[in-house]
Amino acid sequence: MRKKVIAGNWKMNKVLKEAEQFVADTKDKIPGHDAVESVVCAPFPFLATLVEKAAGSDLKIAAQNMHFEDNGAFTGEVSPVMLKDLGVSYVVLGHSERREYFAETDETVNQKTKAAFNHGLTPIVCVGETLEQRENNETMALVEDQVKKALADLTEEQVKATIIAYEPIWAIGTGKTATSEQANEVCAHIRNVVKAAVSADAAEAVRIQYGGSVKPANVDELLAQSDIDGALVGGASLEAESFLALVEAGAK
Ligand SMILES: O=C(CO)COP(=O)(O)O
């Protein structure tokens, strides 16, 4: 059985006080790490404080992006060395909003994924199609291409430790969830892509999340699917009560 991973992606929301309050409200109620991995992906300015506030609990803190270089003349960027130094555990890479607004490419996602492993961070690699691509029946080929490029040159052990998030862009922040069958179909395809590109063992071990309008009301059905190992959640992760309901679903 693959352990479920529930990750809240706060995107560009909250101020520090609100972020601290969220951790205070949730950390003692998070199920044990053996049952489910519970992660909050917070904006950079909150990371140091949140790692400190969540210490000793089963709530883990993630970044929403990073550069692939260790250091250097990259004004405005944050490196994997900095994240590791703060005690950050996971990093979201290649989110569709970064691909669309900040010129993230499959190649930079690959460089960042390798950098994450070089520094002991667990990457959450996002893939997914637009509505137009879905309507043109391009979903499977597109997602296959994104997955292969993101994982290129990783070792089998690294692929096993990667978290892939399938987030159909048309379902993000729109209230339109993919049906659990639609979501599972693509997640199963991703697992087959990993099997063909890497190994059956890697495909069995890799965790694949679904993301896109996940909420307490639909999470159980999504997590009951054969190839969905967790959720990457935007809007419904912002409130403590809703986030706790999601992680409890992941621990069932
Ligand atoms: O993009 C997402 C998580 O990374 C999904 O966002 P919503 O849950 O708000 O649709």
PDBQT file of the ligand as one rigid body, heavy atoms in Angstrom, charges set to zero:
ROOT
HETATM    1  O1  LIG A 301      -3.796  24.126  -8.179  1.00  0.00    +0.000 OA
HETATM    2  C1  LIG A 301      -4.240  23.465  -7.269  1.00  0.00    +0.000 C 
HETATM    3  C2  LIG A 301      -3.370  22.921  -6.214  1.00  0.00    +0.000 C 
HETATM    4  O2  LIG A 301      -2.029  23.035  -6.587  1.00  0.00    +0.000 OA
HETATM    5  C3  LIG A 301      -5.697  23.206  -7.145  1.00  0.00    +0.000 C 
HETATM    6  O3  LIG A 301      -6.319  24.347  -6.694  1.00  0.00    +0.000 OA
HETATM    7  P1  LIG A 301      -7.864  24.272  -6.219  1.00  0.00    +0.000 P 
HETATM    8  O4  LIG A 301      -7.927  23.153  -5.209  1.00  0.00    +0.000 OA
HETATM    9  O5  LIG A 301      -8.150  25.621  -5.616  1.00  0.00    +0.000 OA
HETATM   10  O6  LIG A 301      -8.666  23.961  -7.439  1.00  0.00    +0.000 OA
ENDROOT
TORSDOF 0
